[in-house]
Amino acid sequence: MSDHLPFSNAHSHIFTSQHAPDYFLRTAIKNDWLARQIDKMVKKDGTRTALKSVDWILKFFSPNYRNTVRRYIEFVQIGTSATQEDVFNMESRAYMRLGDYRIVVLTQVLDYLDYNSTSNHKKIQTQVQEIIELKRNELYHDKLIPFLGIDPRMQGIDLLQWVTSHINKDVGFYGIKIYPAYGFFPFDVRLDPVWKWAAENDVPVMTHATRGGSFYLGTFDSIMNQGGFRIQSLNPNSSAMPRILNRISQLVNESDKSVKKNNETWCNVFGHPDNYIPVLEKYPSLKICLAHLGGANEVKLSAAQQLNPATKTPYPGYLGGNWYTAILDLMTNFPNVYSDISYTLSDKDAMNIITTYFNNSPLIDKLLYGTDFYLTQQETTGDEPGLINIFLKDFSEAQISKLAYVNPDNYLRSAIQV
Ligand SMILES: [Zn+2]
């Protein structure tokens, strides 16, 4: 297949619970009760023994429930692994049978998830330093493709300097990773020099683009009213700014208190696909992947709404607009907007809709294979070998060649990393 190019996973994570605030893993597990139990036991007894004891108790539950819990346990086990190297090795094992391969590893700034809590976790600088050392290791050098986490709130750091001192041939980072749902806008003026440099050098950017996943955990007021919140756009005259500002002000003036209590909902205001338009209108050639095609729920909702336009959405109207179709529009309107099938790959119904669409769309040239390892581990079909199999089965040989070989090569290649 596609001569000389390696099989590429464009989206995965190997940070561990040591790199995240104590409360992080708890938010990544969807079953609240279970998350709290596991969290408690991990804190009290150390991971492995605690998890073994859960496994024993599970004998008393139905096989179905038992499987759910086992998946959570696997997920937590990976998340609480000793090192990023351990996690990378775990993921690599799934790819060895595919011949030459490489895996994009997204470092992530997890340090501003809650302004009100302090946490003793390893900060982004340490997470990144560990990756630098792994990349220097002969064993991983060609397989590990690191992306650098950035956040406009990083203290005492010149963001452009942070980016250029890591994304270069010597240190070996390839691209930039952002996660707006942790509490900032992609059009934040503090990011402007970084986007300018990335666009000039063809450097790839990866951003999270679903309504779910993890999100800012503090109170609404801590970020939207007092705590450092600014709406300073790098492109105030962008065609999208009026509706973005309107959306924000509707949220701020929301009288239904339950909305502001539900972070998973109101944090949508940060990661909404519209928020990339001011950036892309200023830097039309910026190479950016809005990951997950908006997420399985939005994919399925768009199909349901096509059949019945009255289909209800599980969020207030002003946070609306379908993220899947919005991402397809951005991919159509801007030459270097990509998306990937990571995480969404674990949802069969969503994948049916996606493969049907992309069978007949030129946008397939900007779609990437990825899995979102190890965050997918909690899904029924979320283990890495299983996801690889789904991918190889759902797409034709020509499409696999694009998604896993040719497109990632175009996406990753820049003036910095040729
Ligand atoms: Zn991810």
Residues whose N, C-alpha, C, O or C-beta is under 5 A from the ligand:
A	BS01	ZN	D372
